[in-house]
Amino acid sequence: MMSRSRAMAFTLLSLAIGLGLWEIAAHDVPGVVFAPPSAVLLRIAEDTASGALPMALLGSLGHLALGYCLAVLVALPLGFAIGRSPTVAAAVDPVMNAIYAVPPVALVPFLVLWFGLFFQARVALVFLMSFFEILVTVTAGARNVDPALLAAGRSFGAEKRRLVTRVMLPASLPFVFTALRVGLVRGINAMITAELFFAAANLGALMKQSAQRFDMAGLLSVVLLLCLVGLAAQEGLKALESRLLPWHVQR
């Protein structure tokens, strides 16, 4: 079992090695083709000091948060219903699997017609790309609850509501946290995809402006920021999981 401080040390070491290899790989490459991390980090510092990057990030996080929260609110109860009810599964599973097979980007023209090009459309794309990832994982978790746990709950006189809240939900929490992490990553993907495919805004606008100027450092600064946001979000969910599920998470 690895301690938290040791795990953090290995994480920082891997990041440092990655940045070092990136710097070496970009050393003899023209900056317009591939910028080194030193130039990218300098651009992040400049854009942060000017306020452009924080404002763009806050705007992007607004529709990410709304779309992701809506996806969680809908996908969690629906996933448990599909996973535990054969009737609901028979009615909903085929439709959900058919829609899940369609690439979300293929739905962009429909979202433009239904929601326009601005905030509502970006929220809708985040919702769609997060929703199915969360739904599939939660459904699998609900289906994989150990029958012995349910039998033990019934033997102690637990009614259906208590079986759900005291047995099924705690037993499915590892799957729920996995669903939240996967859904969040897909939501971040949808966030920047929406800002590039719809009306350019926030981080997407910064990327388009950098591309028009052939500013590779500006492009990679947004990409690196997205990586850091995704990493921070993942680590935050992992920390919450380790606190709520100490019997499941090993460090």
C-alpha positions, 0 to 999 in steps of 0.5 A: 500500500503506497502512502499519499506523499509517496504517490504524489512524489511519483506523480510529480516525478512523472510530470517532470520527466514528461516535460523534460522529454517534451523540451528535448523533443522540441529543441530542434523543431521550429516553434511554429511547428511544435513549441517547447514547454518552456515557451508554453509555460511562459505563454500561460503565465503571460495570459494569466497575468493579462486575465485572458486565460482565467476569464476564458477558463471560467466561461468554459467551466460554466457550461461544463459544470451545468452539462455535467451536473445534469448528466449526473442527475439523469444518468445515476437514477436511470442507470440504477433502474436499468441495472436492477429492473429487467422491465426497464432494461428491456424497454430502455437498453436497446434505445440507449445502446443504439444512440450510444453507438452514434458519435456525439459529433454527428449530433452537432447539426441537430444541436445547432438546429435545436439549441443554436450556436451558443451556451445552450448548445454547448451545455447540450453537447457536454450533457450528451457526451457525459451522460452515456458514459455515466449511464453505462458504468452505473448500469454495470455497477447496479447489475453487479451487486452481490446477491448475497448482500441483498439476501443478507439485507432481506434476512434482517428485515430491510424493505425495498427502500432500505435495500436500495439506500443501505445495500445497493447504493453502497455496494455500487459506489465504486462503479459510481465514482468510476462513472463520475471520473469517466463522465467528467473526462468526456465532459471536458472533451465535449467542452472544448469540442463545443467551443470549436464546433459551435460559435468560438468562445472562451478557450475554443476562441483562444485556440482558434485565434492562436491557430490563425496566427500560427502561434503554436505556444498559444495553442499548446498553452490551452491544451496543457491547461485542459490537461491540468484541469482534467488531472486536478478534477480526477485527483479531486474525485479520487481523494473524495472516493478514498475518503468515502470508500476507505474499504475499497480504495488502497493507497 
